[in-house]
Amino acid sequence: SYHKIVTQWAHLFRTIYCKVDLTVLPECSRFLYYMLPPFVFNDPIHGHIELPPLLVKIIDTPQFQRLRKIKQLGGGYYVFPGASHNRFEHSVGVGHLAGELVKALRAKQLEEPSLNSESLINDRDVLCVQIAGLCHDLGHGPFSHVFDGMFNPQADPNGEKWEHEDASILMFDHLVDDNKLTPVMNEYGLITEGDNENDLVFIKEMIKGSQLYKGRNNEKSFLYEIVANKQNGIDVDKFDYFARDCHHLGIQNNFDHRRFIVFARVCNVDGQLHICSRDKEIANLYDMFHTRNSLHRRAYQHRVKMAVEIMIKDALLKADQDLQIKWAEGEACCLSEAKKHKEAYTKLTVIEQILHYDASTPSSLEEAAQIIQRIMRRDLYQLVGEIKVCSYIFMCLYYKFTIDNPISNYTYFYSKFNPTIGFKIKPEEVSNLLPECFSEKHIRVYWKRRNDKRLEDAKKCFEAVKKVLILDESEDVKHSDTKF
């Protein structure tokens, strides 16, 4: 169908201009990319969004459609009735925003003739960035971060460090191979072979947040800051899930990502190109981190949500070895091994399998089902207590940052009168009321049994421990000096 459409257009142009060589169809890829109408999605967050046909081909695959079954906020749906959204719509939103940002950056590049031509964003770059945004969460397991952040470290404590981004790369390769999309990508002008500017390598590097720059040279390193920005965390992934999560949770979102996109541009910072924002937009970026803090405190780290997710993790651990995921004829693996098998990972939706286990199955599955049934009955683990502790205790709220200020230390701005040079802005130049700390460390203790007399004893013990720990982080306390 591709060649038929291109040939028809070529015949038309040949009739009019007599200059089209019908034997050079691959050169029409860019022409086709712009001539085929985009698909329109009506999204509750971004309104009517347009995605190119290649992205829709990716969406219409089993590997991508499985994201419809994975809750964006894991166990949050058991606490917040509106938090029913899934990784599917978030991924579509990120693909859209990735395209919006990279196109905005390209438009501003064209206004600046002094930029090196090697750093100019081309059509292939735009399409690759959109695909990376769309596929960045392909590897999420059941209940999102419950699987990679809670279950996997306990189920496979001696294994290599594994994150959902690793599974996203595995699933992306599986999606492309299983659906024979490589020829389709070639038809759209993408380079899928060789080591020099391989677009598949570039897409996977953006998903991982890698800074190896194999897919693109150093002149285009700023493109790696769009989907998964490992430098300061300001990326389109957060733009979408802040807006989407706030919408479904009923929490105010003070950050305007559309305004950020309008003022974003590529600037030179000490010989390296980075995405920079206008200096007057620094308050908007502080609002972004305030929104993140609010979401963590009120939703992501909600005590009941965490209790539900701990119970889900316990159920998965109980079921791990005995719940076999069949992924081929005569081939099966346990839950913790599924991440190594792309076919098995595609089928990894396990809660219903646990709940409706066969009577002849091992007792561990029955125990796992009982934990899930407790969640359904609202018979949850009880919070014994919570304590803010010094840095030597290592259970950190999921902020992904140290106490360093990511805006003053890792974010660059430009001025109205010098829009090509990026610079940092110190906190004292903005306001004396800015936050000094961008992460906190907490310990929570949960009691697994309800209506147990020992719960009160546990709370008393926790209060005793709380008095021993020094809450004031300014005092020097060493773990070895503390006795429990």
N, C-alpha and C positions, 0 to 999 in steps of 0.2 A: 504493500500500500504506500510505503514511503516513496519508493522509486516511481510509482505510478503518479503520485501527486507532483513530485519534482519534475517528471517528464512532461506532464500536462502544462505546468507553469513555464517550463523551458520552451515548449512548442508555442505557447502564447507569446512569449517575449521574442522568440525567433521570428514569428509572423510579423510582429510590430517593428522590431529593430534589426532582425537578421544578423545578430551578433552572438547568439548563444550556442556554445558547443555542447551537443547532447551527450558526448562521450565523457564529459567531465562532471558527472553527477555529484561526486563527493564534495565538490567545491560549492554546491548549492546548500550545504548544511546550514550555514548561518542564515541564508535567505529563508530556508524552511522554518527555522527556529522562530523567526519573526512573523512569517506569513500564516502559520497554523494558529488558529484562535486558541487562547488560553482557556483552561477550565475555571469556572467561577464557583467558589465555595462561600456560603453564607455563614460566617463565624460570629458567635455572640460577642467576642472580644474585639476583633479587628474589622467587623463588618464584611462586606463583599470583597473577597481576596481572589486574585488571579494566580494560577499556577500553570507553568508550561506543561505540555503533554508528556514530556519525559518523566516529570515528577509524579504525574498521575499514574503512569505505568508502574512506577515503584510503589505507589500507594495501593494499587490493585494487585497485590501479591499476598500470599498467606503469611509471609514473614512480617509484613507491615501490619496486616489486618489483626494479628494477634495482640497488638497494642490496645485494641478496643477492650480487651479483657483485663487490662492491668490498671488499677486505680492509681491516679496521679499522686494522691496523698496516702497511699498505703492503708493503714488502719484508721485514717482520719474520717472516712465515711461512716464509721461506727460512732463517731462523736458529733460530726457536723453533717446534718442531713443534706446540705447543699453540695457537699464535696463529692459528688458522684462522677466528676469528670475523669477521663482516662488519659493515658499516655498518647493515644491516637491523636486526639484533637490538639494536644500540646505540641506534638511533633509537626503537625500541619502548620500550626501557628508559627513555630520557629523557622520552618522552611520559608514561610511568607516573609517574616521579619528579616531573615538573612538576605533575601533578595532585595528588600526595600533598602537596607543599609548599604549593601555593596553597590547598588545602582546609584544611591545618593553620593557615595564616595567617588564613583566614576564620573558623575556629572560635575562635581567640583574639580576633579583632576583636569577635565577638559577646559575649565576656566583658567587653569594655571599652566601656561606654556613652558615655564621654566623647569617643570618636573622631567626627570629622566624618562625617556620613552619606554625603557625596560620595566618601569614601575607602573605603567598605565594598565588599568584593569581592562581586560578584553571579554568577549562573549563567553569563552570557555571558563574563565574565572568566575563569572556571574553564575553560570549553570552549576559549577562545582560547589560553590558556596551554598547555593540553594539546596542541592542534594545533601550536603553535609548537615545543614540545619534540619532537613527533613528526617534524616536517618540517625541523628545523634543519640537517640534513646532506644534504638532497636534492641539493645541487649538487656533491657530491664527485665528482671525476673518477677515472679509473683509478688504482689504488694510492693512493687518498686524497691525502695532502699531496704526493706526488711530482708530481702533475699541476699543482696550483695553486702550490706552493711552489718547485718545481725546474724543471719543464718550461716552464710558461707564461712566466716572466720571461725565459728565453733564447729561446723561440720567438717572442715578441712583445715585444721589449725597449722599443720605442717606444710601445707601447699604453698605455691607461689602467691604473692600478693595479687589479688584479682579484683577488678572493679567492673562496673557495668559497661564502662567504655570499651573494655577488652572484649566483652561479649557483643557489643554493638559492631565492632569491626568484624568479628566472626560471623555475625548474622548478616552484615552487609555483603560479605563475600558469598555467603550462602544464597542470599536474595538474588544477587547478580547471576550466579552460576545456575541456580535452580530454575530461574525464569528466563534464562538465555538472553540477558539484557545487554551483554557486551556488544553484539552487532548493532543493537538499537542505539547505544551510547555513541558508537562510532558514526552512525548516521547523523547524529546531532553534533558531530564535530569534535567529540571528546577523544583524547588519546589514551588508549587502554593497554598499550604494550610499550616495552622499552623502559629504560631508566631515566631518560631525559624528560622532565616535566610530565610524568605519567599522571593522568588525572585521577585514576583510581587510588593511587598512592596519596595524592594530595587530599582527596576527600577523606580518606581514613586518618590522615594526619590531623585534619581539622576536627574530626570526631574525637580523637584522643586528646587533642590539645597539645600535640607535639610541637617542638620547636626545632626539629631536625632539618626542615626546609629541603626535603628531597623532592617533594612534589612541585615546589616552586622555589625559585632562587631567593636570595636574601633581599633583593629589591622589592619583592612582594611579601615579605614576612608579615606585614601588617594584616594580611588577609587571615592569618591564624588568630587574630584577635576578635573576629566577628562571632563565631559560633561558640567556642569554648576558650575564653580569655584566661589563661593561667597567670597572667601578670597582675591584673587588678580585679578580675571577676566581673567586669562590665561587659556583658555580651548579650546577644539576642535570646539565648536560652533563658536567662533571668528576666529579660524584658517580658517574655511571654508568660512564664509561670508566675511572676509577681502579679501581673494584670489578671491572669486567669484564676489563680488561687484566691486572690482578693475578691474577685467577682463571685466565686462560688462559696466562699466562706463568709461573705458579708462584712469584710474588713476594708477600710478605706485605703486606697492606693494613692499615695501622694507623689509618686514618681511618674513623670510623663515621658515615656520612651519615644513618642513621636517627635517631641521637641528635641530630644537628644539626636535623633537621626537627621533632623533638619540642620543642626549645627555641627555635626561630625564631619571631619575632613582629614585627609592624610597630610601629616606635617613631618618635617625633618627634626629629629632630636639627636643631636651630637652624631650626625652621620647615619642614623638609623631611622627608617620610616615607621611611624606609629599613627594609630587613629587617635586624633585629639578632638577635644570639644572647646567651644568658645569659653573664654575666661568667665564671662558672666553666668555661665551655666553650672558653676560649681555647686551652687545651692541645690539645684535639681539633682545632682549626683549624691549629695549628702542625704537628700530625701530618699534616694534609692536604698541606701544602706539603712536608713531609719525604717523603711518599709520591710526590709529583710529582717531587721531586729524584731519588729512587731509581729511578723509572721512566725518567726521562731518561738517567740515567747507565748503567743496566743494560740498557735495552731500546730506547727511542726513538732514542738516539744511539749505539747499539751499532756498533762500527766495521765489522763485516761486514754488518750491516743497511744501513748507509749506503753501503757499496760496492755492494750489490745495487741500491739505489735510484738511485745515480748511473748504473749501467749501464742500468737501465730508462729513466731520463731520456734517456740518450744514444741508446737505441734509438728512443724516441719522437721525438727531434729528427731522427734519420735518416729516419724514416718520415713526418715531418710533412707535407710537400708532396705526396708521391706516394700516401699512403694516403687515399683519398677516402671520406668518410662520406656515404652516400646517405640522404637524409631525406625525399625526395618524388620524384615522377615528374620526371625530368630535372634534379633539384636535388641537388647534392653540395658538400661543403666539406672542407678539410683539417683535421687534428687541432686546430691552434691556432685555427682559426676556428669550431670546433664550439661553443665557449662562447657564441657570439652567436646560435646557432640552437637553439631549445629542442627541436625534433624530432630534430636531429642529436645533441644532447647526450644525449638519452634512449638512443641506440644506441651510446654511446661505451664499448665494451668491446673493446680493441684487440689485446691480446697474442696471442690465437689468430689474429686476422687477419694479424698480422705473421709469426707462425711458419709459417702455412700459405699463404704468398703464392704467387701464380701465377708460373710460370716466365717468363712474358712481361712481368712487371712490371719497373719500373726497378731499377737496381742499388742505389739507396739503400735499397729495401725488403729486398734481399738482405743488405746490411750490417746493417740493423736486426735481421733475423732471426738473423744470426750472433752479435750481442751477446746476444740472448735465449737462444740455444742455449748460449752460454758460461755463463750463469747456471744453466741446467739441468745442465751438466756440472761445475758448481762451479769453473769457471775464472774466478775473480773478480778484480776490480781489487785490487791489493795496497796496504796502508797503508804509506806511506813514513814518516810520523811525525805526531805531534800536539803542539800547543803551546798553553798558556794564555797569552793575550797581553793587552796593555793595551787600553783602551777605544777607541783610535783604529782598531783593526781591527774590521771590522763583520760578521763571521760569528758570530752569536750562537746559542747553544743555544736550542732552541725553547721558551723559558719565557714569552715575552710580557710580561715585567716588567723594569723596570730594577732597580738595586740597592736601590731603596727597599723598605722592609718593607711589604708590602700589608696586613698585619694591623694593625700599629700606626698606619699612615697612612690607610687607606681602609676599615677595618672597624669597625662600631659594636656596642656591647654594652649590655645593660640589667642592672639589679640586681634581686634578689628583692623588695626593698621599694619599688622604683620602676620597674615594668615598662613604663612608657609613654615614658620618656625615654632616648634612646640617647647613648652617650659612647664615647670612645676609651680604650684602655688602653696605656700606655707599656711597652716591652719590659722595662725595669728593674723594673717592678711585677710581672712574671711570673717571670723567672729570669735569672740572669747567664750561663746556658748556651745562650741562644737564638742562632740563626744571625744574622750581621750582613749577609750578602750573599744575595740571592735570585736572582741570575743570574750566569752566567759566559760569557766569550767565548773560543772556541777556534778554532784553524785546524787543518784536517787536509789532508794532501796524499796523493793516491792515484796509484799507477802503473798505467796501463791494460794494459800488456803483462806477461805472466808469463814466467818463465824468461828474462828479459832481463838481460844483464850490466850494463846501465845502471841497473838497479834499485839496486844497491849504491852506485853513484856518486850517485844521487839521494838516498839515505839519508845519505850523507856531506855532501852539500850542505845538506840539511835541518838536520843537526846544527850546521853552521856558522852557518846563519841563526838557529838557536835560541839560540846563544851571543850573537849580536848583540842580539836582542830582550831587553829587560829584563823579567823575569818579575814582579819586585816592583812592583806597581801604585802603591806609595807614591812611587816615584821619577818625576820628570817627564821623560817621553820624548816627543819629537815625531817624527812620521812623516818629516818633511822632513830630519831629522838622521840617519836610518838609511839606510845604503847596503848594498846586497846585491850 
